[in-house]
Amino acid sequence: MNFWLYVFLISVSVFLLLINWRDLTRNIWAGFVCITHQLSAHILAYKLGYWNYFGVNEGLPNLIVFSNFINIFFLGSAFLMGILFVQFLPKNYFLQLIHSSVWTFFFRLLYYIAEQNGMVQFLHWRTWMYFYIIPVNMLTLAWIKNIFERNANKNEDVNRNSA
């Protein structure tokens, strides 16, 4: 039984239930930002010995993408949840902070459940690091989306004024 595969399947199910298909092409960039950030965090944490994943390749072919080093299932979940994060991001900055805090709580809960079930082991890791890595990713997504929306609004104003 591959628990990481279950984590991925649950995230796919949540994604399919909540996704707004019309906005997918506009929000897919957030998935790529999340997967890039998560992959760089995985590589850095692996090199520094912060954590180890276990059981990623259980019952699967012996390929690098199914290795404990990369953990393709967690990267896939980060991709899907990044898209949903941006899709539901409110316009108000204070609400964006609350939105990011709620998502941070649920990612922290996922890590806690994974740790309790032997899916991940934190070696040289402190609790405060959760409140750095995860919110930085989420607030970066919020910042990028705010810039895109601000530029889109400026372009609309220019087009409206020139017409």
C-alpha distance (Angstrom), angle and dihedral (degrees) to the residues before:
residue distance angle dihedral
M1 . . .
N2 3.82 . .
F3 3.79 108.7 .
W4 3.81 93.1 -171.3
L5 3.78 89.4 58.6
Y6 3.82 88.1 54.7
V7 3.81 90.7 50.7
F8 3.79 88.9 52.8
L9 3.81 93.5 46.5
I10 3.81 91.2 50.2
S11 3.81 90.7 50.5
V12 3.82 90.4 48.7
S13 3.80 89.6 50.9
V14 3.81 92.3 49.9
F15 3.80 89.5 46.0
L16 3.81 93.0 51.7
L17 3.80 91.7 47.5
L18 3.80 95.5 49.6
I19 3.80 106.8 30.0
N20 3.77 120.1 115.3
W21 3.81 100.7 -144.4
R22 3.82 93.5 -160.3
D23 3.82 91.1 59.8
L24 3.81 96.4 42.1
T25 3.81 94.9 96.0
R26 3.81 89.5 49.5
N27 3.84 94.6 47.9
I28 3.81 103.1 36.0
W29 3.81 91.0 94.9
A30 3.82 87.9 70.6
G31 3.79 90.3 61.6
F32 3.79 90.7 54.1
V33 3.81 91.8 47.9
C34 3.82 90.0 50.2
I35 3.78 94.4 47.4
T36 3.82 91.4 48.0
H37 3.80 91.9 49.3
Q38 3.80 92.6 45.0
L39 3.81 93.4 47.9
S40 3.80 91.7 49.7
A41 3.82 89.9 47.9
H42 3.83 90.1 49.5
I43 3.79 92.9 50.5
L44 3.79 93.7 44.8
A45 3.81 93.7 45.9
Y46 3.81 90.7 47.1
K47 3.81 92.2 50.6
L48 3.82 91.9 46.6
G49 3.80 93.3 43.9
Y50 3.81 95.7 -121.4
W51 3.80 97.1 138.9
N52 3.78 144.1 -4.6
Y53 3.79 127.3 -146.9
F54 3.78 119.3 -144.8
G55 3.79 133.5 -159.2
V56 3.79 98.6 13.9
N57 3.80 92.9 130.3
E58 3.81 95.3 39.3
G59 3.81 107.6 137.9
L60 3.81 93.0 -2.7
P61 3.82 134.7 102.5
N62 3.78 117.4 -79.2
L63 3.82 96.6 -104.8
I64 3.82 129.1 138.9
V65 3.83 91.8 -116.3
F66 3.82 89.9 59.3
S67 3.79 93.0 47.2
N68 3.79 126.6 117.5
F69 3.80 86.0 -120.6
I70 3.83 96.0 63.9
N71 3.84 102.3 22.2
I72 3.80 96.4 -159.9
F73 3.80 91.2 -167.5
F74 3.79 93.4 61.7
L75 3.81 90.5 44.4
G76 3.81 89.7 52.4
S77 3.79 90.9 49.5
A78 3.81 90.4 49.5
F79 3.81 89.6 51.9
L80 3.80 93.3 51.9
M81 3.79 96.1 41.9
G82 3.82 91.1 47.6
I83 3.79 89.2 59.6
L84 3.81 91.5 48.4
F85 3.81 91.6 45.9
V86 3.80 91.7 57.9
Q87 3.79 93.3 40.1
F88 3.82 91.8 60.0
L89 3.81 96.8 35.7
P90 3.82 109.6 130.1
K91 3.81 121.4 -133.8
N92 3.81 95.6 -127.4
Y93 3.82 111.9 89.6
F94 3.80 94.3 -140.8
L95 3.80 90.6 51.2
Q96 3.82 88.7 48.5
L97 3.79 88.4 58.0
I98 3.80 91.1 50.5
H99 3.82 90.1 45.0
S100 3.82 90.4 52.5
S101 3.81 91.2 47.2
V102 3.81 92.0 53.4
W103 3.81 91.6 49.4
T104 3.82 89.6 47.1
F105 3.79 89.6 53.5
F106 3.81 92.2 52.3
F107 3.82 93.5 46.6
R108 3.79 88.8 48.9
L109 3.80 88.4 50.4
L110 3.81 89.7 51.8
Y111 3.81 90.7 52.0
Y112 3.81 90.4 47.6
I113 3.81 92.5 51.2
A114 3.81 90.6 46.1
E115 3.79 91.0 50.3
Q116 3.81 92.9 48.1
N117 3.82 90.6 51.2
G118 3.80 94.8 48.9
M119 3.81 94.9 -109.4
V120 3.79 94.0 121.5
Q121 3.78 134.8 19.7
F122 3.78 121.2 -156.2
L123 3.79 110.9 -149.0
H124 3.81 111.4 169.0
W125 3.77 96.5 10.9
R126 3.74 131.2 125.2
T127 3.78 126.9 -158.0
W128 3.81 92.4 -119.2
M129 3.82 89.4 63.5
Y130 3.81 89.0 71.2
F131 3.76 88.0 60.9
Y132 3.77 89.9 54.5
I133 3.80 107.2 41.6
I134 3.80 101.5 39.8
P135 3.84 99.5 41.8
V136 3.80 91.9 44.2
N137 3.79 88.7 58.5
M138 3.79 92.9 46.4
L139 3.79 96.7 43.7
T140 3.81 88.9 47.9
L141 3.80 88.6 56.3
A142 3.80 90.4 48.5
W143 3.80 91.2 48.9
I144 3.82 92.9 50.0
K145 3.81 92.3 47.5
N146 3.82 91.0 49.2
I147 3.81 90.2 52.6
F148 3.82 91.6 49.1
E149 3.79 92.2 49.1
R150 3.81 92.8 45.9
N151 3.82 90.9 51.5
A152 3.81 91.3 46.1
N153 3.81 90.2 51.7
K154 3.83 90.9 49.7
N155 3.80 90.6 50.7
E156 3.80 90.8 49.9
D157 3.82 90.6 50.5
V158 3.81 91.5 49.7
N159 3.81 91.7 48.4
R160 3.80 91.6 46.5
N161 3.82 92.7 49.0
S162 3.79 94.4 47.2
A163 3.81 93.0 50.4
